[in-house]
Amino acid sequence: MFFFQVLLLVFLILCAIAVSFTKKIISAVIIFMSYSIAMSILWLMLESPDLALTEAAVGAGITSIIFFLVVKRINTIEEARSNDKNK
């Protein structure tokens, strides 16, 4: 059990570093989502199911969906601008 907790902590640190250095926005969102899921598992292992459920619902669920929608909206705006420049 202790080894798995240490493995999760190392994974959390690697996710935090990877989000900082990634070039693609969509990759950063996916890494953030995996960070939230790992944090949820860690909260569950620390016997705090209310925080685990909140982290899973808000961190990995709602926030990730909002990020995906924002990325889609940004891409739509950039495509419209590039089409206007070509005309």
N, C-alpha and C positions, 0 to 999 in steps of 0.2 A: 504494500500500500504506500509506503514511504517513497519507494522508487517511482511509482506512478505519479505521485504529487510533485516530485522533483522534475520528472519528465514534462509534466504540464507547465510548471513554472518556466522551464527552459524554452518550451514551445511558445509561451506567452511573450517572453523576451524577444525571441526570434521574430515573432509576428510584429511586434512593435517596431523593431528595427527595419523589417522588410517593408512595412507601410511607409516608412520615412524615405526609403531609397527607391521605391518602385516608380517607373515612368508612366505607366498606364493607369488611368483613374479607375477603370473597371477592375483591374487587378488589386488595387488598393482597397476597394470595397469588398472584394471576396476575402482578402486577408483579414480585414476588419471583422467580417462576419465569422471567420474561423476563430479569431481572437475571442469574440463574444461567446461562442459555443464552448471553447476551452475554459473560459472564465466561469461559465455556468456550471460546468462539470466540477471545477475546483470548489465553487461555493457548495455544491451538493456534497462533496467529500468532506467539507468542513462542517457538515451537519447544519446547513442553513438553507433549507429548501425554499423559503420565501424569496431570498435573494437570488437563488438559482433560477427560479421560475421568472422573476422579474428580468434578470439578465438575459434569459433565453427569449422572452417575449419582446422586450424593448430593444436590447442590444443586437441580437441576431435577427429578430423579426422585423419590427416596425422601422427601425433606423436603417436597416439594409434595404428595405423596400423603398424608403424615401430617397436613399442615395442612388439606387438604380433609376428611379424616376427622374431625379435631377440630372444624372448622366445622360439619359435619353433626351431630356429637354435641351441640354447643352449641345448635344450632337445635332439636334434638329435646328437649333438657332445657327450653328456654324455652317450647316449645309445650306440654309437659306441665304446666309451672307455670301457664301462662295458662289451660289447661283446668281446673286445680284451683281457680283463683281464680274462675272463672265458675260453678262448682257451688255 
